[in-house]
Amino acid sequence: MMDFMKIIWIIVGVAFAIAELIVPSLTMIWFSVGALIALILSFVVDNVFAQLAIFSIVSVPLFILATKYFVKKDENYTYNTNLQAVINKRGIVKFDILPNKPGIVVVDREEWTSVSVDNKEILAGQMVEVLRIEGVKLVVKKLDYLSE
């Protein structure tokens, strides 16, 4: 029975280590640590329930502490996407932006549905600056040629 449990703890430890490699989130590795401690204990103690208790006592608190502190750090992370890359860039109006009617602006060779920040008309061919993104539309302002 003792050799059987050593093999089980090795399998459990390796399985959780592989799972951690597949989904690297520092969640599964703690169960590998618990299995390693249980394997070491299995050389001294034959009682399966004691080994399971040590596995649980080691793995669960490590899992809870790790997810509590590592996941909490990610809450404030802002994900930069290609959408945010257009903010503050300049573009050219391809189709007129009219009051209460969006037009099309080309920014970095991509066409975007756009509205004017002040709801005024901006005609095709004029330069604009992207101020923000609202939903799927760019909010732009007309650039004065004198201010460039």
Secondary structure, 3 states (H helix, E strand, C coil): CHHHHHHHHHHHHHHHHHHHHHCCCCCCHHHHHHHHHHHHHHCCCCCHHHHHHHHHHHHHHHHHHHHHHHHHHHCCCCCCCCCHHHCCCEEEEEECEECCECEEEEECCEEEEEEECCCCCECCCCEEEEEEEECCEEEEEECCHHHC
